[in-house]
Structures are given as C-alpha cells and as structure tokens.
Amino acid sequence: MNEVSLFRLYLLRAMYLLIVVGLGIVVWPGVIYREEPWELMEGVVQCILVAFSALSVLGLRYPLQMLPLLLWELVWKLIWLIVVALPLWSAGQMDESTLAIASSCLWVVIIPFVIPWRYVFAHYVKKRGDRWR
C-alpha cells in the first residue's frame, strides 16, 4: 500500500464515487422503475452499466484492487472513440446520437490522471504472472 500515496488513493475513490453517483442517478432509476422491456442491445448496455456501477462501490473500499475496472473503462471508451467516432467525425458523417455517445465518452480523459501508472506497470506489466500449471 506504501507504493501509492494516500492522495492518489483518495483520487481513485473520488473517481469510483463519481461513477457510482453518476450511474446511480442516470441508469439505476431506469432499471428499478422500468415499465416496458428493453430491446436487446439497450438491455445489454444497461445491465453492463449497472454491473459497472455496482462493482465501482467496491472501488471505494479497495481502490487498487479494483483498478482493472477503471482500466477497462478507459480502454473500451478509447477504442470506441478511435474506431467508431473519429472516422465518422473525419468523414463529416457524425449524427446526433453518435455525437451524444461521443460526448458522454469524452469524460474518459479524467481517468489517466487518476490511475497510478507506476503501480499499474509494477503490478500488471512487470510483476510475474500467476502460474499456468
């Protein structure tokens, strides 16, 4: 635990709290008070967001152990912005719904400043992996 400063741990907790509160306001009411069934992909997205927010609660207590959750959030949003949004924007074909999703994905720029990259490198890149046999 001494590898990451207390300040950095509080930044991580603040990020998890932002996710919990944000998705708690935006997503959870639609899950709890839903009156009609979702279409397939809307249901998938909503359930993923609910799971993400529920797991982020664990990040409040275990900020370092839940880092893969933030890394997943960072990676999928960057991939989507690069592979989907950027080509549409470059071609001048960005519609309103794609622009709305891109706007909601852009808050991902906060995450790299919160993640303790030295810890990530030491524990996910440099550290020896678990045995296979």
N, C-alpha and C positions, 0 to 999 in steps of 0.2 A: 504494500500500500504506500510505502515511502517513495515509490518511484513517481507518483503523480501527486502534485500539490493539492492541498485542501481547496484552494481557489478553483483549480481545474475540476475537481470533483463536484463543487457547487455549480460550476458552469454546465457540467453534464447533467446534474439533477435539474437545473433550470430548463435544459433542452427537453428532458423527459417530461417535465411538468407542462411545458408548452404543448407538447404532443398530447398529453393526457387531457388537458383542459380544452385545447382546440378541437380535438376529435370528439371529446365529451359533449361539446356544445353543438358541433356540426353533424356528427354521424350517429351518436348513440340515440338521440330522440327518434330518428328515422327507423332505427332498429326496434326500439321498445314500443313505439306508438304506430307502427306500420299497419296500414289498413288494407292494402292490396299487395299481392305477390309482386316480387321484382322480376324483371326479365333476367335471363341467365347471367350475362356479364355484369349487370348492375348488382345482382346478388353476390357475385364473386368479389367484386370491388368492395362493397360494403362490409362483407364478412372479413376480408383481409384488413380493412381499416380498423374494424372493431378489435380484431386479434392484435394488431399493431399497438393500439392504444392500451389494451389490457396488459400486454407484455411491457409496455413502457412504464406502467405502475411499478413493476419490479426494478426498473432502472432508477427509480427514486431511492430505493434501498441499496441496490447493487449496481452502481453506475458503471463500474469497469467490467463486471461480468456480463452486462447487457450491451456492451459496445457493438457486438455483431449486429444488433438490431439497428443501430444508427448507421453502421457501415452499409447494411442492406438498403436502408432508406436513401442514403447518398448515392449508391451505385445505380439503383433502378431509376432514380429520377434523372441522373446524369445521362444514362443510356437513352431514356425516353426523349430527353431534350435534344440530344445529339442525333439520334436515329430517326425520330419522328418529327419533332417540332422544327429543328433547324432546316432540314430540306424543304419543308413546306413554307417556312418563312423566307428562305432564299429564293424560292420559285414564285413568291408572291401569292401563294395559294392557302394562306392560313385563314381558316374560317373562325367564326366567333367561339364555337365550342372548343376547338383546338387551342385558341388563344387563352380561353379561360383555364384550361388544364395547364397550359404552359405557365401562366401567371401563378397558379397555385403551386407549381413545382419549383418556381424560382426561389422560394424561401430556403431551398436546399443550400444556398450559398452560405448560410449561417453555420451549417454542420461542420465544415472543415476547420473552422476557427475554434470549435468546441472540443473536437476529438483530440486526445493526447497522442499525437502521431508517434512520438518516441516509444510510448507504451505499446501502441499497435505494432510497430516494427519489431520491438523486442519480443512480444508475446505471440504474434501471428506470422511473422516472417522469419525472424532469426531463431526463435526457440524451436527446439527439436519437437517434431510431431509425435503423436501417440503411436504406439506400435501397431503393426498390421496383423501380427500373429502372436 
